[in-house]
Amino acid sequence: MKKERVVYHFYPYEGNVLNAKREISFEIKLSSRMILDEICFNWNKKMLEEKINSSIQKGNKEDFEKVRERYLQYIWE
């Protein structure tokens, strides 16, 4: 019985080369989104607290009421 031979010929590829990207897992996407949401929440809450404190110091009741309504959404659970 004769043995078979396989001969390979390599030719250079002349088309565009595609680079495959590895997808980020769902867990990493979710945790990064939650971290960013927490950072934004804390920053917005801090800014509203500063606005409330400045309106109290200035004695501006209208600004206090406006900011207070927005701030209540942050402390409501």
DOGU-252362 format. One record per residue: x, y, z negated of N, C-alpha, C in turn; residue in three letters. Coordinates in nm, 4 decimals, always signed. Last residue first. Layout:
// DOGU-252362
@nc1=X | nc2=Y | nc3=Z | cac1=X | cac2=Y | cac3=Z | cc1=X | cc2=Y | cc3=Z | residuo=ALA
...
END
This chain:
// DOGU-252362
@nc1=-3.5943 | nc2=+5.6499 | nc3=-4.9296 | cac1=-3.5628 | cac2=+5.5085 | cac3=-4.9034 | cc1=-3.6852 | cc2=+5.4235 | cc3=-4.9092 | residuo=GLU
@nc1=-3.4796 | nc2=+5.9754 | nc3=-4.8736 | cac1=-3.5954 | cac2=+5.8867 | cac3=-4.8834 | cc1=-3.5544 | cc2=+5.7443 | cc3=-4.8485 | residuo=TRP
@nc1=-3.2665 | nc2=+6.1320 | nc3=-4.8185 | cac1=-3.2681 | cac2=+6.0716 | cac3=-4.9504 | cc1=-3.3870 | cc2=+5.9788 | cc3=-4.9697 | residuo=ILE
@nc1=-3.3127 | nc2=+6.2163 | nc3=-4.5568 | cac1=-3.1894 | cac2=+6.1463 | cac3=-4.5882 | cc1=-3.1922 | cc2=+6.0772 | cc3=-4.7242 | residuo=TYR
@nc1=-3.5502 | nc2=+6.3537 | nc3=-4.5643 | cac1=-3.5435 | cac2=+6.2336 | cac3=-4.4812 | cc1=-3.4190 | cc2=+6.1506 | cc3=-4.5113 | residuo=GLN
@nc1=-3.4846 | nc2=+6.5769 | nc3=-4.7143 | cac1=-3.5701 | cac2=+6.4737 | cac3=-4.7746 | cc1=-3.5699 | cc2=+6.3441 | cc3=-4.6941 | residuo=LEU
@nc1=-3.3516 | nc2=+6.7417 | nc3=-4.5346 | cac1=-3.2721 | cac2=+6.6665 | cac3=-4.6331 | cc1=-3.3544 | cc2=+6.5555 | cc3=-4.6981 | residuo=TYR
@nc1=-3.5563 | nc2=+6.8638 | nc3=-4.3949 | cac1=-3.4661 | cac2=+6.7723 | cac3=-4.3233 | cc1=-3.3883 | cc2=+6.6851 | cc3=-4.4201 | residuo=ARG
@nc1=-3.6682 | nc2=+7.0123 | nc3=-4.6054 | cac1=-3.7508 | cac2=+6.9156 | cac3=-4.5317 | cc1=-3.6634 | cc2=+6.8152 | cc3=-4.4563 | residuo=GLU
@nc1=-3.4520 | nc2=+7.1770 | nc3=-4.6756 | cac1=-3.5028 | cac2=+7.0788 | cac3=-4.7721 | cc1=-3.5860 | cc2=+6.9715 | cc3=-4.7022 | residuo=ARG
@nc1=-3.4319 | nc2=+7.3520 | nc3=-4.4679 | cac1=-3.3259 | cac2=+7.2523 | cac3=-4.4843 | cc1=-3.3721 | cc2=+7.1414 | cc3=-4.5786 | residuo=VAL
@nc1=-3.6686 | nc2=+7.5015 | nc3=-4.5091 | cac1=-3.6417 | cac2=+7.4341 | cac3=-4.3808 | cc1=-3.5405 | cc2=+7.3213 | cc3=-4.3976 | residuo=LYS
@nc1=-3.6358 | nc2=+7.5994 | nc3=-4.7714 | cac1=-3.7494 | cac2=+7.5120 | cac3=-4.7393 | cc1=-3.7259 | cc2=+7.4351 | cc3=-4.6096 | residuo=GLU
@nc1=-3.4040 | nc2=+7.7587 | nc3=-4.7408 | cac1=-3.4043 | cac2=+7.6459 | cac3=-4.8336 | cc1=-3.5164 | cc2=+7.5484 | cc3=-4.7993 | residuo=PHE
@nc1=-3.4917 | nc2=+7.9558 | nc3=-4.5682 | cac1=-3.3893 | cac2=+7.8610 | cac3=-4.5229 | cc1=-3.3865 | cc2=+7.7368 | cc3=-4.6109 | residuo=ASP
@nc1=-3.6737 | nc2=+8.0791 | nc3=-4.7486 | cac1=-3.7195 | cac2=+8.0228 | cac3=-4.6207 | cc1=-3.6194 | cc2=+7.9205 | cc3=-4.5669 | residuo=GLU
@nc1=-3.5219 | nc2=+8.1753 | nc3=-4.9638 | cac1=-3.6203 | cac2=+8.0689 | cac3=-4.9877 | cc1=-3.6652 | cc2=+8.0026 | cc3=-4.8578 | residuo=LYS
@nc1=-3.2183 | nc2=+8.2683 | nc3=-5.0414 | cac1=-3.3021 | cac2=+8.2657 | cac3=-4.9227 | cc1=-3.3978 | cc2=+8.1467 | cc3=-4.9315 | residuo=ASN
@nc1=-3.0192 | nc2=+8.2996 | nc3=-5.2278 | cac1=-3.1559 | cac2=+8.3285 | cac3=-5.2688 | cc1=-3.2527 | cc2=+8.3320 | cc3=-5.1518 | residuo=GLY
@nc1=-2.7600 | nc2=+8.2289 | nc3=-5.1957 | cac1=-2.8026 | cac2=+8.3541 | cac3=-5.1326 | cc1=-2.9431 | cc2=+8.3949 | cc3=-5.1762 | residuo=LYS
@nc1=-2.7624 | nc2=+7.9858 | nc3=-5.3322 | cac1=-2.6747 | cac2=+8.0936 | cac3=-5.3788 | cc1=-2.7151 | cc2=+8.2286 | cc3=-5.3209 | residuo=GLN
@nc1=-2.9413 | nc2=+7.8447 | nc3=-5.1728 | cac1=-2.9744 | cac2=+7.8695 | cac3=-5.3137 | cc1=-2.8898 | cc2=+7.9853 | cc3=-5.3667 | residuo=ILE
@nc1=-2.8001 | nc2=+7.8324 | nc3=-4.9355 | cac1=-2.9272 | cac2=+7.9050 | cac3=-4.9360 | cc1=-2.9731 | cc2=+7.9335 | cc3=-5.0792 | residuo=SER
@nc1=-2.5820 | nc2=+7.6757 | nc3=-5.0169 | cac1=-2.5582 | cac2=+7.8145 | cac3=-4.9760 | cc1=-2.6879 | cc2=+7.8947 | cc3=-4.9745 | residuo=SER
@nc1=-2.7126 | nc2=+7.4327 | nc3=-5.0772 | cac1=-2.6410 | cac2=+7.5059 | cac3=-5.1824 | cc1=-2.6167 | cc2=+7.6515 | cc3=-5.1441 | residuo=ASN
@nc1=-2.8085 | nc2=+7.3663 | nc3=-4.8216 | cac1=-2.9017 | cac2=+7.3867 | cac3=-4.9329 | cc1=-2.8345 | cc2=+7.4686 | cc3=-5.0428 | residuo=ILE
@nc1=-2.5682 | nc2=+7.3366 | nc3=-4.6823 | cac1=-2.6626 | cac2=+7.4402 | cac3=-4.6411 | cc1=-2.7636 | cc2=+7.4700 | cc3=-4.7520 | residuo=LYS
@nc1=-2.4597 | nc2=+7.1183 | nc3=-4.8210 | cac1=-2.3887 | cac2=+7.2466 | cac3=-4.8222 | cc1=-2.4815 | cc2=+7.3609 | cc3=-4.7825 | residuo=GLU
@nc1=-2.6484 | nc2=+6.9239 | nc3=-4.7558 | cac1=-2.6291 | cac2=+6.9614 | cac3=-4.8960 | cc1=-2.5586 | cc2=+7.0968 | cc3=-4.9069 | residuo=GLU
@nc1=-2.6045 | nc2=+6.9085 | nc3=-4.4806 | cac1=-2.7333 | cac2=+6.9569 | cac3=-4.5297 | cc1=-2.7240 | cc2=+6.9988 | cc3=-4.6761 | residuo=LEU
@nc1=-2.3454 | nc2=+6.8011 | nc3=-4.4800 | cac1=-2.3692 | cac2=+6.9334 | cac3=-4.4221 | cc1=-2.5022 | cc2=+6.9914 | cc3=-4.4698 | residuo=MET
@nc1=-2.3950 | nc2=+6.5509 | nc3=-4.5993 | cac1=-2.3051 | cac2=+6.6465 | cac3=-4.6643 | cc1=-2.3283 | cc2=+6.7880 | cc3=-4.6120 | residuo=LYS
@nc1=-2.5590 | nc2=+6.4350 | nc3=-4.4043 | cac1=-2.6102 | cac2=+6.4560 | cac3=-4.5394 | cc1=-2.5255 | cc2=+6.5593 | cc3=-4.6137 | residuo=LYS
@nc1=-2.3801 | nc2=+6.4183 | nc3=-4.1882 | cac1=-2.5016 | cac2=+6.5001 | cac3=-4.1779 | cc1=-2.5588 | cc2=+6.5318 | cc3=-4.3154 | residuo=ASN
@nc1=-2.1895 | nc2=+6.2397 | nc3=-4.2980 | cac1=-2.1489 | cac2=+6.3736 | cac3=-4.2575 | cc1=-2.2709 | cc2=+6.4667 | cc3=-4.2503 | residuo=TRP
@nc1=-2.3421 | nc2=+6.0071 | nc3=-4.3422 | cac1=-2.2778 | cac2=+6.0750 | cac3=-4.4552 | cc1=-2.2382 | cc2=+6.2180 | cc3=-4.4201 | residuo=ASN
@nc1=-2.4181 | nc2=+5.9494 | nc3=-4.0747 | cac1=-2.5183 | cac2=+5.9723 | cac3=-4.1786 | cc1=-2.4583 | cc2=+6.0502 | cc3=-4.2949 | residuo=PHE
@nc1=-2.1697 | nc2=+5.9038 | nc3=-3.9518 | cac1=-2.2551 | cac2=+6.0151 | cac3=-3.9071 | cc1=-2.3590 | cc2=+6.0500 | cc3=-4.0132 | residuo=CYS
@nc1=-2.0887 | nc2=+5.6742 | nc3=-4.0951 | cac1=-2.0063 | cac2=+5.7951 | cac3=-4.0960 | cc1=-2.0900 | cc2=+5.9167 | cc3=-4.0569 | residuo=ILE
@nc1=-2.2932 | nc2=+5.4943 | nc3=-4.0266 | cac1=-2.2722 | cac2=+5.5313 | cac3=-4.1669 | cc1=-2.1907 | cc2=+5.6601 | cc3=-4.1780 | residuo=GLU
@nc1=-2.2539 | nc2=+5.4714 | nc3=-3.7504 | cac1=-2.3803 | cac2=+5.5239 | cac3=-3.8025 | cc1=-2.3656 | cc2=+5.5705 | cc3=-3.9467 | residuo=ASP
@nc1=-2.0001 | nc2=+5.3525 | nc3=-3.7477 | cac1=-2.0189 | cac2=+5.4858 | cac3=-3.6907 | cc1=-2.1481 | cc2=+5.5500 | cc3=-3.7399 | residuo=LEU
@nc1=-2.0662 | nc2=+5.1063 | nc3=-3.8665 | cac1=-1.9675 | cac2=+5.1944 | cac3=-3.9304 | cc1=-1.9840 | cc2=+5.3371 | cc3=-3.8787 | residuo=ILE
@nc1=-2.2440 | nc2=+5.0018 | nc3=-3.6781 | cac1=-2.2907 | cac2=+5.0281 | cac3=-3.8144 | cc1=-2.1955 | cc2=+5.1220 | cc3=-3.8883 | residuo=MET
@nc1=-2.0743 | nc2=+4.9717 | nc3=-3.4581 | cac1=-2.1909 | cac2=+5.0611 | cac3=-3.4497 | cc1=-2.2413 | cc2=+5.0984 | cc3=-3.5886 | residuo=ARG
@nc1=-1.8994 | nc2=+4.7800 | nc3=-3.5557 | cac1=-1.8475 | cac2=+4.9129 | cac3=-3.5212 | cc1=-1.9609 | cc2=+5.0134 | cc3=-3.5111 | residuo=SER
@nc1=-2.0766 | nc2=+4.5640 | nc3=-3.5884 | cac1=-2.0102 | cac2=+4.6208 | cac3=-3.7059 | cc1=-1.9537 | cc2=+4.7595 | cc3=-3.6752 | residuo=SER
@nc1=-2.1565 | nc2=+4.5194 | nc3=-3.3195 | cac1=-2.2535 | cac2=+4.5526 | cac3=-3.4231 | cc1=-2.1873 | cc2=+4.6188 | cc3=-3.5427 | residuo=LEU
@nc1=-1.9157 | nc2=+4.4556 | nc3=-3.1902 | cac1=-1.9965 | cac2=+4.5681 | cac3=-3.1443 | cc1=-2.0922 | cc2=+4.6149 | cc3=-3.2536 | residuo=LYS
@nc1=-1.8454 | nc2=+4.2280 | nc3=-3.3367 | cac1=-1.7575 | cac2=+4.3455 | cac3=-3.3403 | cc1=-1.8340 | cc2=+4.4696 | cc3=-3.2955 | residuo=ILE
@nc1=-2.0563 | nc2=+4.0573 | nc3=-3.2692 | cac1=-2.0317 | cac2=+4.0922 | cac3=-3.4093 | cc1=-1.9454 | cc2=+4.2170 | cc3=-3.4213 | residuo=GLU
@nc1=-2.0321 | nc2=+4.0227 | nc3=-2.9934 | cac1=-2.1476 | cac2=+4.0928 | cac3=-3.0472 | cc1=-2.1235 | cc2=+4.1389 | cc3=-3.1893 | residuo=PHE
@nc1=-1.7005 | nc2=+4.0780 | nc3=-2.8599 | cac1=-1.8048 | cac2=+3.9953 | cac3=-2.9187 | cc1=-1.9152 | cc2=+4.0814 | cc3=-2.9798 | residuo=SER
@nc1=-1.6127 | nc2=+4.2110 | nc3=-2.5477 | cac1=-1.6080 | cac2=+4.2251 | cac3=-2.6927 | cc1=-1.7252 | cc2=+4.1479 | cc3=-2.7509 | residuo=ILE
@nc1=-1.4702 | nc2=+4.0324 | nc3=-2.2744 | cac1=-1.5813 | cac2=+4.1003 | cac3=-2.3380 | cc1=-1.5659 | cc2=+4.1029 | cc3=-2.4881 | residuo=GLU
@nc1=-1.1893 | nc2=+4.1024 | nc3=-2.0823 | cac1=-1.2459 | cac2=+4.0182 | cac3=-2.1862 | cc1=-1.3566 | cc2=+4.0955 | cc3=-2.2565 | residuo=ARG
@nc1=-1.1810 | nc2=+4.1389 | nc3=-1.7341 | cac1=-1.1804 | cac2=+4.2021 | cac3=-1.8657 | cc1=-1.2466 | cc2=+4.1073 | cc3=-1.9652 | residuo=LYS
@nc1=-0.9731 | nc2=+4.0652 | nc3=-1.4587 | cac1=-1.0827 | cac2=+4.0241 | cac3=-1.5454 | cc1=-1.0689 | cc2=+4.0925 | cc3=-1.6805 | residuo=ALA
@nc1=-0.9072 | nc2=+4.2283 | nc3=-1.1671 | cac1=-0.8612 | cac2=+4.2096 | cac3=-1.3038 | cc1=-0.9810 | cc2=+4.1771 | cc3=-1.3919 | residuo=ASN
@nc1=-0.8481 | nc2=+4.1323 | nc3=-0.8351 | cac1=-0.9474 | cac2=+4.1601 | cac3=-0.9389 | cc1=-0.8859 | cc2=+4.1344 | cc3=-1.0758 | residuo=LEU
@nc1=-0.6870 | nc2=+4.2712 | nc3=-0.5586 | cac1=-0.6741 | cac2=+4.1851 | cac3=-0.6748 | cc1=-0.7770 | cc2=+4.2276 | cc3=-0.7786 | residuo=VAL
@nc1=-0.7880 | nc2=+4.2688 | nc3=-0.2224 | cac1=-0.7773 | cac2=+4.3411 | cac3=-0.3488 | cc1=-0.7740 | cc2=+4.2436 | cc3=-0.4653 | residuo=ASN
@nc1=-0.5929 | nc2=+4.0560 | nc3=+0.0056 | cac1=-0.7103 | cac2=+4.1312 | cac3=-0.0395 | cc1=-0.6832 | cc2=+4.2076 | cc3=-0.1681 | residuo=GLY
@nc1=-0.3906 | nc2=+3.8880 | nc3=+0.0760 | cac1=-0.3847 | cac2=+4.0245 | cac3=+0.1263 | cc1=-0.5025 | cc2=+4.1100 | cc3=+0.0802 | residuo=GLU
@nc1=-0.1851 | nc2=+3.6528 | nc3=-0.0690 | cac1=-0.3218 | cac2=+3.7041 | cac3=-0.0627 | cc1=-0.3168 | cc2=+3.8504 | cc3=-0.0245 | residuo=TYR
@nc1=+0.0496 | nc2=+3.4448 | nc3=+0.0982 | cac1=+0.0218 | cac2=+3.5627 | cac3=+0.0159 | cc1=-0.1205 | cc2=+3.6136 | cc3=+0.0403 | residuo=PRO
@nc1=+0.0189 | nc2=+3.0929 | nc3=+0.0788 | cac1=+0.0137 | cac2=+3.2105 | cac3=+0.1632 | cc1=-0.0152 | cc2=+3.3316 | cc3=+0.0755 | residuo=TYR
@nc1=+0.1590 | nc2=+2.7814 | nc3=+0.0370 | cac1=+0.1193 | cac2=+2.9042 | cac3=-0.0302 | cc1=+0.1286 | cc2=+3.0210 | cc3=+0.0676 | residuo=PHE
@nc1=+0.0672 | nc2=+2.4552 | nc3=+0.0838 | cac1=+0.1246 | cac2=+2.5715 | cac3=+0.1505 | cc1=+0.0694 | cc2=+2.6954 | cc3=+0.0810 | residuo=HIS
@nc1=+0.1343 | nc2=+2.1308 | nc3=-0.0308 | cac1=+0.0690 | cac2=+2.2588 | cac3=-0.0538 | cc1=+0.1433 | cc2=+2.3677 | cc3=+0.0222 | residuo=TYR
@nc1=+0.0719 | nc2=+1.8006 | nc3=+0.0376 | cac1=+0.1602 | cac2=+1.9121 | cac3=+0.0678 | cc1=+0.0798 | cc2=+2.0403 | cc3=+0.0504 | residuo=VAL
@nc1=+0.0753 | nc2=+1.4838 | nc3=-0.0925 | cac1=-0.0014 | cac2=+1.6065 | cac3=-0.0805 | cc1=+0.0971 | cc2=+1.7203 | cc3=-0.0613 | residuo=VAL
@nc1=+0.0802 | nc2=+1.1491 | nc3=+0.0148 | cac1=+0.1518 | cac2=+1.2711 | cac3=-0.0195 | cc1=+0.0586 | cc2=+1.3892 | cc3=-0.0019 | residuo=ARG
@nc1=+0.0142 | nc2=+0.8201 | nc3=-0.0977 | cac1=-0.0272 | cac2=+0.9415 | cac3=-0.0276 | cc1=+0.0559 | cc2=+1.0594 | cc3=-0.0751 | residuo=GLU
@nc1=+0.1846 | nc2=+0.5161 | nc3=-0.0444 | cac1=+0.1497 | cac2=+0.6268 | cac3=-0.1336 | cc1=+0.1138 | cc2=+0.7493 | cc3=-0.0510 | residuo=LYS
@nc1=+0.0587 | nc2=+0.2112 | nc3=+0.0935 | cac1=+0.1390 | cac2=+0.3319 | cac3=+0.1057 | cc1=+0.0904 | cc2=+0.4375 | cc3=+0.0084 | residuo=LYS
@nc1=+0.0834 | nc2=-0.1175 | nc3=+0.0000 | cac1=+0.0000 | cac2=+0.0000 | cac3=+0.0000 | cc1=+0.0881 | cc2=+0.1242 | cc3=+0.0000 | residuo=MET
END
